Amino acid sequence: MSAESPVKAQFEAYNAHDIEAFMSCFSEEFKGYRMPTESPSTIGKESLREFYVNNRFNNPELRAELISRTVLGTKVFDHELIYGLSPAPLESMAVFEVKNNLISTAWFFFS
């Protein structure tokens, strides 16, 4: 399985607001970073679930548009536009590290 598989699946689940399908793409030890921080903003799969249930998937306007995707070994780089979090779409770059067919780490950069 390529590193792209769980990233593609989480992107589709994100847009469907399907929390179970979304969570199935992440490792138990997941760490998420909102750059430029050096400390994770999210640690662990349950913390990730809580954040998305309470702060993302409860927003019916939330959706992501994929501009481009690049795979480099175990890392996947998604350039996206995120709708529903502000009046104008937010441009972002998400970098996902995949280990054992699950997303183990993600770094989120915003313009």
C-alpha positions as CSV (number, residue, x, y, z in Angstrom):
1,M,0.0,0.0,0.0
2,S,1.3,3.4,-0.9
3,A,1.6,6.4,1.6
4,E,-1.1,8.1,-0.5
5,S,-3.8,5.5,0.4
6,P,-4.7,6.6,3.9
7,V,-4.3,10.3,3.0
8,K,-6.7,9.9,0.1
9,A,-9.1,8.1,2.4
10,Q,-9.0,10.7,5.2
11,F,-9.5,13.5,2.6
12,E,-12.7,11.8,1.3
13,A,-13.9,11.2,4.8
14,Y,-13.2,14.8,5.8
15,N,-15.4,16.1,3.0
16,A,-18.1,13.5,3.9
17,H,-17.9,14.5,7.6
18,D,-17.6,10.8,8.3
19,I,-15.8,10.7,11.6
20,E,-15.4,6.9,11.7
21,A,-13.9,6.6,8.3
22,F,-11.7,9.6,9.0
23,M,-10.4,8.2,12.3
24,S,-9.6,4.8,10.7
25,C,-6.8,6.6,8.7
26,F,-4.8,7.6,11.8
27,S,-2.5,5.8,14.2
28,E,-3.2,5.7,17.9
29,E,0.0,7.7,18.5
30,F,-1.0,10.5,16.1
31,K,0.6,13.9,16.5
32,G,-0.6,17.0,14.7
33,Y,1.2,20.3,14.4
34,R,-0.1,23.8,13.4
35,M,3.0,25.4,12.1
36,P,5.2,27.2,13.0
37,T,4.8,25.6,16.5
38,E,7.4,23.2,17.7
39,S,5.0,21.4,20.0
40,P,2.1,19.3,18.8
41,S,-1.4,20.8,19.0
42,T,-3.0,17.4,18.9
43,I,-1.6,14.3,20.6
44,G,-3.3,10.9,20.3
45,K,-6.2,9.6,18.2
46,E,-8.9,10.4,20.8
47,S,-7.8,14.0,21.0
48,L,-8.0,14.2,17.2
49,R,-11.5,12.7,17.3
50,E,-12.7,15.2,19.9
51,F,-11.3,18.1,17.9
52,Y,-12.9,17.1,14.7
53,V,-16.3,16.2,16.3
54,N,-16.5,19.5,18.2
55,N,-14.7,21.9,15.8
56,R,-14.9,20.7,12.3
57,F,-17.5,18.1,11.4
58,N,-20.2,20.0,13.2
59,N,-19.8,22.7,10.5
60,P,-22.0,21.9,7.5
61,E,-20.1,24.4,5.3
62,L,-16.7,22.6,5.9
63,R,-15.1,21.1,2.9
64,A,-11.6,20.9,1.3
65,E,-10.6,21.3,-2.3
66,L,-7.4,19.5,-3.3
67,I,-5.1,21.8,-5.4
68,S,-2.3,19.3,-5.7
69,R,-0.8,16.2,-4.0
70,T,2.8,15.1,-4.0
71,V,4.1,11.8,-2.6
72,L,7.7,11.6,-1.4
73,G,8.5,8.3,0.3
74,T,6.4,8.1,3.4
75,K,5.3,11.7,3.2
76,V,2.3,13.1,1.4
77,F,2.0,16.9,0.7
78,D,-1.6,18.2,0.1
79,H,-2.0,21.8,-1.1
80,E,-5.6,22.6,-0.3
81,L,-8.3,25.3,0.0
82,I,-10.4,24.9,3.1
83,Y,-14.0,26.3,3.0
84,G,-16.3,27.0,5.9
85,L,-13.8,28.2,8.5
86,S,-13.8,31.8,7.3
87,P,-15.6,34.0,4.8
88,A,-12.8,33.4,2.2
89,P,-11.2,29.9,1.6
90,L,-8.1,29.3,3.6
91,E,-5.1,28.1,1.7
92,S,-3.1,25.4,3.4
93,M,-0.4,22.8,3.0
94,A,-0.8,19.6,4.9
95,V,2.2,17.3,5.2
96,F,1.3,13.7,6.3
97,E,3.7,11.1,7.5
98,V,2.5,7.6,7.0
99,K,3.7,4.6,9.0
100,N,2.2,1.1,8.9
101,N,-0.5,2.3,6.4
102,L,-1.8,4.9,9.0
103,I,-1.1,8.7,9.3
104,S,1.2,9.0,12.2
105,T,2.1,12.7,12.0
106,A,0.6,15.8,10.3
107,W,2.0,19.3,9.9
108,F,-0.5,22.0,8.8
109,F,0.8,25.3,7.3
110,F,-1.6,28.2,6.5
111,S,-0.9,31.2,4.3
